[in-house]
């Protein structure tokens, strides 16, 4: 393994650890808010919208911070912020007896996380040629998606064994490990400045060119589509405790039954990584959007577990292509990787905010209709699909 490969491997290790820890904390936070403070779908959706709002603006700025101040500085800053918040949650949570303290903890963890994802995305893409970039993005996507799936799949069992304090303790231990690994990685990179991803001293590489003359159009469409994918994702994550209650599922059973789409997304990432035929193909993006709308509505209003499970297959495939498109086109369309990574993550945050906000408002004004949130968000997804068609139709103007 070359020094450069060692650095990349270390970055992928950070990515996998960060994905496991953050998915475990944020996805099961909604179960904790339900069981610890009586949060129903409306209040969990409002919480998800608040965290998405914070993420939208913080990710945009932290991407710029990573580009200006350096990737290692951004990583260490993010890990310190996350560690402090999680430690406070672990030590003080039993004493607080207040949902607002939990919300404040989650907001600070979110801000810390914003330093991490844009930086890791830029790190794995920096200095790569046009031939190597798809491979690096492919590995990146598979790593975070697989560890996210494992976190959600096993999280319910961990809570069953250790109780809800584990949602603070385990992510805290992971963050401290990542902090130590970052110092090792920085020292290793400094010794091998020629191969470092953060200095200009590495061997010159031929700069890549966009894979298509319509690259900017596809980038705009992908930056539109991905937030709508996360509108669906975050809305579902926030109401999964409610869906689990409808089917009388414990957190552990919900972790098993509601994670199929996570694993399907992993499979989609593997397929898209090895088959570049979808690059700059409009029909693939439109097909994924249609599948997203239909599968979301089906899952939200599923009458039984069979329908819930089958719909997740289509949801995972659709989200896989939409996310992959956004990240690949972001990294393929310019040299400011950190800043583009921040925009990519900010778009995710926008989706994380808008979807749950619409769902919460629909439940506020139409409380008698338990599926009003699903209907309202489905209509919003259809509006996104129309916007995608408009961008495509007006691409030459």
Secondary structure as GFF3:
##gff-version 3
##sequence-region A 1 397
A	DSSP	alpha_helix	3	37	.	.	.	ID=ss1
A	DSSP	alpha_helix	41	69	.	.	.	ID=ss2
A	DSSP	alpha_helix	71	96	.	.	.	ID=ss3
A	DSSP	alpha_helix	99	125	.	.	.	ID=ss4
A	DSSP	alpha_helix	130	162	.	.	.	ID=ss5
A	DSSP	alpha_helix	166	191	.	.	.	ID=ss6
A	DSSP	three_ten_helix	193	195	.	.	.	ID=ss7
A	DSSP	alpha_helix	215	246	.	.	.	ID=ss8
A	DSSP	alpha_helix	251	257	.	.	.	ID=ss9
A	DSSP	alpha_helix	260	274	.	.	.	ID=ss10
A	DSSP	three_ten_helix	276	278	.	.	.	ID=ss11
A	DSSP	alpha_helix	282	300	.	.	.	ID=ss12
A	DSSP	alpha_helix	305	332	.	.	.	ID=ss13
A	DSSP	alpha_helix	337	365	.	.	.	ID=ss14
A	DSSP	alpha_helix	372	393	.	.	.	ID=ss15
###
